[in-house]
Amino acid sequence: MKSIKSVYKIGNGPSSSHTVGPYNAARIMSGRYKEADRFEVTLYGSLAFTGEGHGTAKAIRNVIPDCNVLFNKEESDLPHPNTMLFKAYKNNELIGENRIFSIGGGSIVIEGENSDDEKEVYQEKNLTEIIETCKKNNKTLIDFIYEREGNELKEYLKDIWKAMRDTVERGLSAEGVLPGGLNISRKAKILSESRCYNESSSMTMNRKIASYAYAVSEENACENIVVTAPTCGAAGVIPSIMYYMHVDKGFPDEEIIDALAVAGIIGNVIRTNASISGAECGCQAEIGSACSMAAGGMAHLYGLSLDEIEYAAEIAMEHNLGLTCDPVKGLVQIPCIERNAVAAMRAISSVTLSRLLYKTRKISFDEVIATMYQTGKDMSEKYRETSHGGLAQIYKE
């Protein structure tokens, strides 16, 4: 497995696969063909169907301003649902072309190349092997992670945590209508400042966490800076939990950074053995992964054991199995924003159940991840980020 840094990336929303990945691809191609005077990029699959709403062309043109971006919605026999074909021209003569796949979380693969330059860090293939290594060497999960990654990971996560906090705080103070034509008003500030007259402490907690999740997701919908956690579409789940634990529960920055590392190893296992791409496996791969990561990170903050952390992550993913990706009008707004808040609250419930019931569990985290991947492969294409089915279909104009 690669570094946890591959899970967390800072970039513009609204979609890591559809904006961060294509942006990185354009940056690489423009550098590779510096002599080109014209570029043409064809988007296929999910990138073609939802790329306009997701801002894919804008992300590419942020690097190559005059790039001609084409949307091919006919071709279906693709090696990956997020496929791009870059062509570089000079004096109207083709000087180079590359097919590139946006594989989720902002990462890309160039066909025929070992283009992902993130080095292999972990010899363990799954969470079961990681836990076995920890137990064999009498190490905590966080000790294991820093031993493999080095102190540079902690420094990297400091920047990630700062970016997450900044995004929550920007979103909490912002007002207005989200772009894209659905006329959805921002709700984070309302959630943060409103209080029911008979609100219990648990209701207050849920409202605050929901407001933090809305804040990040609304920033993402406005194509502002967010952190892939593990994707832009699911970027509100982990920051909402960590911000609540820091601001409202008093956990120091250092402990939050460790929790992000634990959440990151869980996301890394999912990324390696299944997918974090909604175009490949539906929203279970995005929101499900974020929920699972948040549960694992929160369990670590509360000092739960290795087995309890695993069970919390397993519960969180298990109850997102089959979740479809059906963004209305190709925008990362309905049902995406609300879904981030619900997933954050589900992560808390998963930690509670794990703490009380972990000795009774029958299914491992790795088994659930394998099931999620197979479920995604069996899922109809119209429920995998194409805006062809589900809520996207019934809301079409």
Beta strands, then each sheet from edge to edge (+ up, - down):
strand 1: 10-12
strand 2: 38-45
strand 3: 68-72
strand 4: 82-90
strand 5: 93-104
strand 6: 107-110
strand 7: 225-227
sheet 1: 1+ 7-
sheet 2: 3+ 2+ 4- 5+ 6-
end
